[in-house]
Amino acid sequence: MPGVRYFSCPKCKWRAFNLSSLFRHFRASHGHEGNWTCGLQGCMKTFSLYVSYRKHVGCKHAAMLHGSGVTKSLDEPQHARTDLNPPLAEAEGSVSNDQNVEGDGDPVKPLTLMFLKWKEGRRLPESTLDEIANDILSYLELFAEHCEPPSDLQQQPKLQWSSKLENLRTTSGRNGYWKACFPYVEPETVSLGTDVNGKADTFQHVPLCKMLQCILENPYVWSDIHNQLAEEIYLSSVFDGTAHHDHAYFHGDRKKLCIQLYSDEFKVCNPLGSKRGKHKLMAVYFSILNLPQKLRSRLSGIHLALLVKDKFVATYGLKKIFDPLIKDIAELEETGITVNGEVLYGSVIAVTGDNLSSHRLGGFTCSFNRGRICRFCMALRNEIAYKHLESDFAQRTPAGHKHHIDMLRSGVLTSSLYGVREPCALTFCGFEATEHLPPDVMHDVHEGVIPFIMRHVISDLI
């Protein structure tokens, strides 16, 4: 509809034709978020809570809030006009017929969305959420009893809503509604074998191709990927460097999906003594590097791919554990996924993690106290005390690493000679253990370089 003016949500680009609808969307979808800027009639006030923002608009801009349609532009300051916070009002915009600007008419959905935010966003336990849900629903029933009895025409929708609300009292009912109404990919339980007691050893695998389809089918994510512009001056993404242009699979093709994996081990509790490693888990996450920085930098842009007990790595090996994920990537490389009628291909361009995880995945020695301690060069532990330049060490190359693997397979003990313990567990197209296991800044700088430097600086000052 050319010439139609509308309001656009600065949080998710949802659109409405009047402020009342926009604020209903704010309350239902972003009520728990902070950092609100008014922007109405040149007002530059900011608020940390949505409730405060809504009260301000009701007091200071009531005429606009209760007016019909869009009467004036909602101006934002120039410094706030970024891709992350687009202006609320966009002139000469068009709204497609299939875009929902007024909601889907289901009064139960906002309530279930609120429960989901409390569960995932506020980390409420199920017992607490059960109590809150039952209190709210009991209050709604009491409120309905004091209202005017509905007519016969309204009775049937009321019964349907009552049935839906009743299901929200239990964990299983809420989970069922969330799965039916929101994008959801069911994790798969993969069996590795059985232990000495006959109990099955399993781990969780989230199908990567289904997850990619679910993510990319979001219209805003889809438009952001297609509107990515190449940076000609600065290095702003993985597409601007030689790693992408020289990759055997990507060859600089920006249309292919670049997947980054991240592996880490953590403990869900802190037991002592012989039980300290019992609950240790290894998790593998992935993110899509084609997304703009504003989406990549969010926690919601990082997704789980594998979750396994760390003790299974020693029992069954990384290759068997990564096998479902490797098959997913192979399908993405060869067959691709269909999103909005377009076939997309992609692969893994990098796998990050702490040094222990990266060495374990790459098949390098996992001891950093002696021998070949680096996956990028042939440095010995005793050499790094007096050699400080990159040119002082022989660099590892794909050809040299292949030679080391061939020697390992022929029976040579390459672990002590070259620091190569086994072949790389990751067999993605074009993936090289010496090139695509980059260092993690969070671990190397924050937990390595900075503490080391600060220790010596403080010691000298004292």
C-alpha positions, 0 to 999 in steps of 0.5 A: 500500500504505497503512501501508507504511514505506519509505526515500526517497533524499534526492537523487532521491526513489527509494524502497526498503523496506530500507537495503541496497537504498537504499545500493545505489542510492546507490552506483549513482546518486549515488556521485560526489556529495558532501554526505552527512548520516547522519540514522540514529538521530539521528546528525548527522554529515556527509560530503563523500564517499559512501565515507566515509558508507558506512563510517560507517554500516557501523561505527556503524549496522550493526544497521540496515543489516543489519536486515530492513525499516524498524525506525526512522525516520531522523531528520534535523535540522530545518534540513535538512528542505527540499525539496532534502533530504527525510528519508530515512524517510517514514512512512505512504507508499505505493509504486506498483506500477509504481515500481522500488524494487529495480532492474531486474535488469540488472547491466550497467546500473549499470556503464554508468551509472558510465561515463556519469558519468565521461564527462559528470560528470568530463569524461573523454576517450574515449581515457581512458574506453576504457582504463578500460572495457577494464581493468575488463572484463578484470578481470571476465573474470579474476575470473569464471574463478576463480569456480565454473563456473555451472550450465546454468540460469545459463549463458544469462543469463551469456552475455547479460551477457557480450555486453553487457559486451563492447559497453562496450569501444568508444565506439560500443557505450557510446553505443548502450547509453546511447541504448537504456537512458536518455532520449535526444533525437537532435540534428538537423543543419540545412543552411544552404547551401554555402560557396565550396568546396562544403562544406555549412554546417550547425548542430545543432538539438535538437527542443525539443518532444521534449526537453520531453516527455522532461524532463516524463515524469520522475515527480519533475519531473512531480509538482514542476510540479503541486505548485507553490504560488502565493506570496502575499507574495513575488516568488518566480518569473516567475508572481508578476510583471506580465510573466506576467499581462500577457503576450499569450499567458500571461495569468497561466495557470500551467498553460502552460509558460514557456520561458526562452531564453539566448543566448551566444557562446564560443570553444572554443579561443584562437587568435591573429591572423586565426584568432581567430574561426574556432572561435567558436560561438553556443549557445542554451539553454532552461530551464523556469520552471515547475520549482521553484527547486531544479531551475531553479538546477542546471546539469542544468536548462539544456538546449541548443537550438541550436549554430551557428558564429558566422560563419554569423550574418553569412552567413545571418542570425539568422532562418534560424538560429532558424527550427527553434526558432521552429517548435518554439515555434509547435507548442508554442503551437498544438498542445502536447505530450502528457505522461502523457496531459495536453496542455500548451501553452507559449511563450517568455516571456523571452530573456536574454544579454549586451547584444551578444547581446540587441541582435543578437536584438532588431534593435537597433544593436550599437555601444555607443560612440555613438548609441542604445545602449539597448534599453529607452530612447532614451538617447544615449551622450553623455547617460548621463554627466550623466543618471542617472534613469530619468525623464530618458529616453524609454522604448521601448514596443511601439507605438513600436518597431512605428512604428520598424520600419514606418519602417525598411521604408519606407526610413528609416535608423532605425539612427542615428535610433532605434537600430533596425537590423532587425526582431526575429529572434524571432517568438514569440506575444506576444513584444516586443523592448522587453519580453522581452529582460531584462538579464542580472545576471551580465553587467551586475552582475558584469562591469559595475557592480561592476568600475566601482564597485570601480575608483573606490573603490580609486582613492580609497583609494589 
